[in-house]
Amino acid sequence: MTEGDGISYPSWTSDSRFIDYNDMSSSRYCKRIMVGETHPQEVTNLKGLRSRGTDLGEWSGLTPENSRLFVWDTSVQEIYALDVEWP
């Protein structure tokens, strides 16, 4: 997979000078590229992040102060049953 194949959820920074995006190829980094440039910089390593994926990839975004936002998956795969006998 090339980097272009794994880009998800691009977001403009508040000053409109950069675009942040998730690189979901084998490197799994949040990256930032300056408009007009060709080489992005790695911002955050996403390996080990238990994020919730969708058909469009793993969502992330930016706050107005350009802090990163991620959806954290805290769900479990186990199924439990609870039998209750009420008085």
N, C-alpha and C positions, 0 to 999 in steps of 0.2 A: 504494500500500500504506500503510495506517495503522500506527502504532506497535504496536497490538495484534496486527496480522497478522504481525509479525516478531519476536515474543518467543521466545527459545529458552533452554533450560537455566537456569531460575531457581534460585538458591541462597540459603539463609538465611545471614546472617553469624553468627559464633559467639555474639554477644550477642543474637541473635534480634530485633534492632531494625530491620534492613534486609533487603531482598531485592535481590540482584544478578542481572542477566540480560543476555543479548545482544540488542540491538535490531538485527535483520538487515534492517530496511527500508533505504531509501536512505541513511540517516545512518550506519549501521554503527558503532555505539558499544556498549561495555559500559556499562550504566547501573546506578544504585543508587537505590532508593526506600525511604524510611522508612515503616514501617507506619503507616497512618492518613493519610499524605500523598497528594497527587494529582499532584505534579510531580517526576519523577525528575531526578537529576543525572548528567551524563556523567562517567564514570570513566576510560575508556580508548578511544581511537580505534582501531577494528579495520580501517580501510582499509589495504590493503597487507599485512595478516597472511595468510600462506599457511597457512591452517588446513585441516584435513581435515574435510570435511562429511559428514553422514549424512542419512538421510531426515528426521531430526528437527532438522536444522540443524547448526551448527558447535559442537562441544562446548566448554564451559569450566566451570570450577568454582572453589571457594575452598579454600585450605588452612585449618587450624585457626587460623592467625594472620591470616586474611582476605586473603592474597595471592592474586592471580589465577593460575589455571592454564589453559593453552591447549594444544591438540594442534597441533603444527606439521607441515605436510605437506612432507616432503623427497623425496617420490617423483618419478620422472621418467616421461615418456611415451614415451621412445625404447625401442626393442627392439633388442637386440644379439645377435649370434651369435658363438660362439667355437668354432673348430675346432681340436682338439688331436690331435696324433699322438704318442702315448706311445711311449717306446723299448721 
